[in-house]
Amino acid sequence: MLAFPCNQFGSQEPGSNAEIKAFASSKFGAGFPMFAKIEVNGDGACELYQILKAAKSDEQGNADIGWNFTKFLVDRSGQVVERFGPGVTPEDVAEKLKEYL
């Protein structure tokens, strides 16, 4: 699990990278790698998210990220094999991951 904070969704991530990491760790027990804040939609979307979104649309066929906590599952060869909405838990993703191991 890798986290990429983004402030494009209701301004929920206005803090610095250090503040966001401290909050996620203390509030949610996040122990996974957390990267610097990025943009995931629009002209400023980082290249990684451009690739992820192009590979897998959401259930409605939209490429753009609709809300925080959208998750992507990437296989060993770097192929995007699944996209999960914000309501899907990391534990649910872990179950799906077993199919690819």
C-alpha positions as CSV (number, residue, x, y, z in Angstrom):
1,M,0.0,0.0,0.0
2,L,1.4,3.4,-1.0
3,A,-0.4,6.7,-0.2
4,F,-0.3,9.9,-2.3
5,P,-2.1,12.7,-0.5
6,C,-4.2,15.1,-2.7
7,N,-6.0,18.3,-1.8
8,Q,-8.3,18.2,-4.8
9,F,-11.3,16.7,-2.9
10,G,-13.0,19.1,-0.6
11,S,-9.7,20.6,0.5
12,Q,-9.3,17.7,2.9
13,E,-5.5,17.7,2.7
14,P,-4.5,21.3,3.2
15,G,-1.5,20.7,5.4
16,S,2.1,20.1,4.7
17,N,3.4,16.6,3.8
18,A,4.7,16.2,7.4
19,E,1.3,17.3,8.9
20,I,-0.6,14.9,6.6
21,K,1.6,12.0,7.5
22,A,1.4,12.7,11.2
23,F,-2.4,12.9,11.0
24,A,-2.8,9.7,9.0
25,S,-0.5,7.9,11.4
26,S,-2.1,9.1,14.6
27,K,-5.8,9.1,13.5
28,F,-5.8,5.9,11.3
29,G,-2.7,4.1,12.2
30,A,-1.3,4.4,8.7
31,G,2.0,2.7,8.6
32,F,2.5,2.4,4.8
33,P,4.7,4.7,2.7
34,M,3.3,8.1,2.2
35,F,4.6,10.3,-0.6
36,A,4.5,14.0,-1.2
37,K,1.1,15.6,-2.0
38,I,0.2,15.5,-5.6
39,E,-2.7,16.3,-8.0
40,V,-4.5,13.3,-9.5
41,N,-6.9,15.1,-11.9
42,G,-6.7,17.9,-14.4
43,D,-3.8,19.4,-16.2
44,G,-1.6,19.1,-13.1
45,A,-2.2,15.4,-12.6
46,C,1.1,13.6,-11.9
47,E,2.3,11.1,-14.5
48,L,1.7,8.1,-12.3
49,Y,-2.0,8.9,-11.9
50,Q,-2.3,9.6,-15.6
51,I,-1.1,6.1,-16.3
52,L,-3.2,4.5,-13.6
53,K,-6.4,6.3,-14.7
54,A,-5.8,5.5,-18.4
55,A,-5.4,1.8,-17.5
56,K,-8.5,1.4,-15.4
57,S,-11.7,3.5,-15.3
58,D,-14.1,3.5,-12.4
59,E,-17.4,1.5,-12.4
60,Q,-19.1,4.2,-14.3
61,G,-16.4,4.4,-17.0
62,N,-14.9,7.6,-15.7
63,A,-11.1,7.9,-15.8
64,D,-10.8,10.8,-13.3
65,I,-10.6,10.1,-9.6
66,G,-13.9,10.9,-8.0
67,W,-12.8,11.1,-4.4
68,N,-10.0,10.4,-2.0
69,F,-8.9,6.9,-1.2
70,T,-9.4,5.4,-4.7
71,K,-7.0,2.5,-4.9
72,F,-5.3,0.7,-7.8
73,L,-3.8,-2.8,-7.7
74,V,-0.7,-3.2,-9.9
75,D,0.7,-6.6,-10.7
76,R,4.4,-7.7,-10.6
77,S,4.9,-6.7,-14.2
78,G,3.5,-3.2,-13.6
79,Q,0.1,-3.7,-15.2
80,V,-2.9,-2.1,-13.5
81,V,-5.2,-5.0,-12.9
82,E,-7.9,-3.5,-10.6
83,R,-9.3,-0.2,-9.5
84,F,-11.2,0.2,-6.2
85,G,-13.5,3.0,-5.0
86,P,-13.0,4.9,-1.8
87,G,-15.3,2.6,0.2
88,V,-13.2,-0.4,-0.4
89,T,-10.9,-1.1,2.5
90,P,-7.2,-2.0,2.4
91,E,-8.3,-5.4,3.8
92,D,-10.6,-5.9,0.9
93,V,-7.8,-5.1,-1.5
94,A,-5.6,-7.6,0.3
95,E,-8.1,-10.3,-0.3
96,K,-8.2,-9.5,-4.0
97,L,-4.4,-9.4,-4.1
98,K,-4.3,-13.1,-3.2
99,E,-5.7,-13.8,-6.7
100,Y,-2.6,-12.4,-8.2
101,L,0.1,-14.0,-6.0
